[in-house]
Amino acid sequence: MKSVPLPIMTTPETVKPYKDTDTDKKQQVADMFNNISGTYDFLNHFMSLGIDIIWRKKAIRALKTAKPQFLLDVATGTGDFALEALDILQPEKIIGVDISQGMLDIAKEKIAKRRLSDRFEVSLGDSENLPFADATFDAVTVAFGVRNFENLDKGLADIYRVLKPGGKAVILEFSKPKGFPVKQLYHFYFDHITPLIGRIFSKDYRAYSYLPESVARFPDGRQFTAIMHQVGFTEALYRPQTFGICTIYIGTK
């Protein structure tokens, strides 16, 4: 667990899913997730060999001592992270927001099947302009979503805004392993195998070519916590997982 602020960071270079169109990243990300929503859960678990489920559980457990009762799950997607949080943390309510209606439709099916509509609700929403008042939530969670923000610093600042004083943000995101041979194996898998799997199973293979490129350009570790400090978090920690393939970030307002 580490907390070492760096000098002021700038927003990372924008990486878009579709290079052959002029639409902004936000719209492209929404279109991409609408396209892959039907296979998203399957490919997540398949490509990570199920390890993503362990990462999610560990990230949520970082909030256990805080006992948050009102949570916001940003970029909630198909709702898996929020559903796991309901099970582990037992909060009174979770609200999930996402820019992809296709992903939300699947989340709504899961909520209805589990009869959890009184405790978990989802709505279409912009992660960089959250439709909530200041200091509303005890905690905010994001799983594999911040990398898709069009303006990272703006999105993190809005997460900070809607948190209550003393509230925590827990962010789970891909990162880049540094040590041999995991670094080399990771890059081979991400750069070659992931796009191939996406091409076979997904109707939008470009989404799985975007994944390794977006991870490669994304600030991780100390660089990411520096941006968290920059937007106002008084404490920002990072915990690398599975040789640094993924990282849990914890920020306190």
C-alpha positions in Angstrom: 0.0 0.0 0.0 1.6 3.3 -1.1 0.7 6.9 -1.0 3.3 9.2 -2.7 2.0 12.3 -4.5 3.9 13.3 -7.6 4.1 16.7 -9.3 0.9 18.1 -11.0 -0.2 15.7 -13.8 -2.0 16.5 -17.0 -4.8 14.5 -18.5 -3.4 11.6 -20.5 -3.5 11.4 -24.3 -7.0 10.6 -25.6 -7.3 7.1 -27.0 -10.5 6.4 -28.9 -12.1 3.0 -29.9 -12.7 4.0 -33.5 -10.0 6.0 -35.3 -12.0 6.2 -38.5 -14.7 8.5 -37.2 -14.6 12.1 -35.9 -17.0 11.7 -33.0 -15.7 12.4 -29.5 -14.4 9.7 -27.2 -17.5 9.7 -25.0 -19.9 8.9 -27.8 -17.5 6.3 -29.2 -17.2 4.6 -25.8 -21.0 4.5 -25.5 -21.3 3.0 -29.0 -18.6 0.5 -28.3 -20.3 -0.8 -25.1 -23.7 -0.9 -26.8 -22.1 -3.1 -29.5 -20.4 -5.5 -27.1 -22.9 -5.6 -24.2 -24.2 -9.0 -25.1 -20.8 -10.7 -24.8 -19.2 -8.4 -22.3 -19.6 -10.5 -19.1 -18.6 -13.7 -20.8 -15.5 -12.2 -22.4 -14.4 -10.5 -19.2 -14.4 -13.7 -17.3 -13.0 -15.8 -20.2 -10.1 -13.5 -21.0 -9.1 -13.0 -17.3 -9.5 -16.7 -16.5 -12.0 -15.6 -13.8 -9.4 -13.5 -11.9 -11.4 -10.3 -12.5 -14.0 -11.7 -10.0 -11.3 -11.9 -7.3 -10.1 -8.4 -8.1 -13.6 -7.1 -7.7 -14.1 -8.8 -4.4 -10.8 -7.4 -3.0 -11.6 -3.9 -4.2 -15.0 -3.9 -2.5 -13.6 -5.3 0.7 -11.5 -2.2 0.9 -14.7 -0.4 1.9 -15.7 -2.9 4.6 -14.5 -1.0 7.6 -16.1 2.2 6.3 -19.5 0.5 6.2 -21.0 2.8 3.6 -24.8 2.8 3.3 -25.3 4.9 0.2 -23.1 4.1 -2.7 -22.6 5.3 -6.3 -21.2 2.9 -8.9 -19.8 4.9 -11.8 -19.5 3.2 -15.2 -21.6 0.4 -13.7 -21.9 -1.4 -17.0 -23.9 -4.7 -16.5 -23.9 -4.2 -12.7 -21.6 -6.9 -11.6 -19.4 -4.7 -9.4 -22.4 -3.1 -7.7 -24.1 -6.5 -7.2 -20.9 -7.8 -5.5 -20.9 -4.7 -3.3 -24.5 -5.3 -2.2 -23.5 -8.8 -1.2 -20.3 -8.0 0.6 -21.1 -4.5 2.2 -24.9 -4.8 2.7 -25.6 -1.1 2.1 -29.0 0.4 2.1 -28.8 1.6 -1.5 -26.6 1.6 -4.6 -27.1 3.8 -7.6 -25.3 2.9 -10.8 -24.7 5.2 -13.8 -23.4 4.4 -17.2 -23.3 6.0 -20.7 -24.3 2.8 -22.4 -27.9 1.9 -22.5 -27.1 -1.5 -23.9 -25.1 -2.3 -20.7 -27.7 -0.9 -18.5 -30.4 -3.0 -20.1 -28.5 -6.1 -19.0 -27.9 -4.7 -15.5 -31.7 -4.1 -15.2 -32.4 -7.7 -16.2 -30.0 -8.9 -13.4 -31.6 -6.5 -10.8 -35.1 -7.8 -11.7 -34.1 -11.4 -11.6 -32.6 -11.0 -8.2 -35.5 -8.8 -7.0 -33.2 -6.0 -5.9 -34.9 -3.0 -7.4 -35.4 -1.5 -3.9 -31.7 -1.5 -3.2 -30.0 -1.1 -6.6 -31.1 1.2 -9.4 -29.4 2.2 -12.6 -29.7 5.2 -14.9 -28.1 6.7 -18.0 -25.5 9.2 -16.8 -22.3 11.0 -17.7 -19.4 10.1 -15.4 -17.9 13.6 -15.9 -21.1 15.4 -15.1 -22.8 13.3 -12.5 -26.5 14.2 -11.9 -26.2 14.3 -8.1 -25.7 17.1 -5.5 -22.4 17.7 -3.7 -21.6 15.4 -0.8 -24.3 12.9 -1.5 -22.6 9.5 -1.2 -20.7 7.6 1.5 -18.6 5.9 -1.2 -18.1 5.8 -4.9 -16.8 2.8 -6.8 -15.6 2.4 -10.4 -14.5 -0.9 -12.0 -12.6 -0.8 -15.2 -14.3 2.5 -16.1 -11.9 5.5 -15.5 -9.7 4.4 -18.4 -12.7 5.2 -20.7 -13.3 8.7 -19.3 -12.8 11.4 -22.0 -11.4 13.8 -19.4 -9.9 11.8 -16.5 -9.2 14.7 -14.2 -12.8 16.1 -14.7 -14.3 12.6 -14.0 -12.2 12.2 -10.9 -13.1 15.7 -9.7 -16.8 15.0 -10.1 -16.4 11.7 -8.1 -14.7 13.8 -5.4 -17.6 16.3 -5.5 -20.4 13.9 -4.9 -18.6 12.2 -2.0 -19.4 13.2 1.6 -16.5 14.5 3.6 -14.5 11.5 4.8 -16.1 9.4 2.1 -14.0 7.0 0.0 -13.6 6.3 -3.7 -12.5 2.8 -4.7 -11.3 2.4 -8.3 -10.3 -0.8 -10.0 -8.4 -0.5 -13.2 -5.9 -2.3 -15.5 -2.3 -1.3 -15.0 1.1 -2.3 -16.5 3.3 -5.0 -14.9 6.9 -3.9 -14.6 8.8 -7.2 -13.8 10.2 -9.9 -16.0 8.7 -12.2 -17.3 5.1 -11.0 -16.4 5.6 -7.8 -18.3 6.5 -9.6 -21.5 3.8 -12.2 -21.2 1.2 -9.5 -20.4 2.1 -7.5 -23.5 2.0 -10.5 -25.7 -1.4 -11.6 -24.4 -2.9 -8.1 -24.4 -1.5 -7.0 -27.8 -2.1 -10.3 -29.7 -4.4 -12.7 -27.9 -7.0 -10.2 -26.6 -7.8 -8.7 -30.0 -8.0 -12.2 -31.5 -10.5 -13.4 -28.9 -12.5 -10.2 -29.4 -12.5 -10.8 -33.2 -13.8 -14.4 -32.7 -16.5 -13.8 -30.0 -17.5 -10.1 -30.3 -19.3 -8.4 -33.2 -17.1 -5.3 -32.5 -13.5 -6.6 -32.6 -12.2 -3.0 -32.4 -13.3 -2.8 -28.8 -10.7 -5.4 -28.0 -8.0 -3.7 -30.0 -8.8 -0.5 -28.1 -8.4 -2.3 -24.7 -4.6 -2.8 -24.9 -3.9 0.6 -26.4 -6.0 2.4 -23.8 -4.2 0.5 -21.0 -0.8 1.3 -22.5 -1.5 5.0 -22.6 -3.2 5.2 -19.2 -1.4 6.6 -16.1 -1.1 4.0 -13.4 0.3 3.6 -9.9 1.9 6.8 -8.5 0.9 8.7 -11.7 -2.8 8.0 -11.1 -2.7 8.7 -7.4 -1.0 12.0 -8.2 -4.1 13.0 -10.3 -6.3 12.0 -7.4 -4.4 14.3 -5.1 -4.6 17.0 -7.7 -8.4 17.0 -7.8 -8.7 17.1 -4.0 -8.3 13.7 -2.4 -6.5 14.1 0.9 -5.3 10.5 0.7 -4.7 8.3 -2.3 -3.3 4.8 -2.1 -2.7 2.1 -4.7 -2.5 -1.6 -4.3 -1.2 -3.6 -7.3 -2.9 -7.0 -7.9 -1.6 -10.1 -9.7 1.9 -8.9 -10.5 0.6 -5.4 -11.4 -1.9 -6.5 -14.1 -4.6 -4.6 -12.2 -4.5 -2.0 -9.5 -6.9 -1.0 -6.7 -6.9 2.8 -5.9 -8.4 4.1 -2.7 -9.0 7.8 -2.3 -10.4 9.7 0.8 -12.1 13.0 0.7 
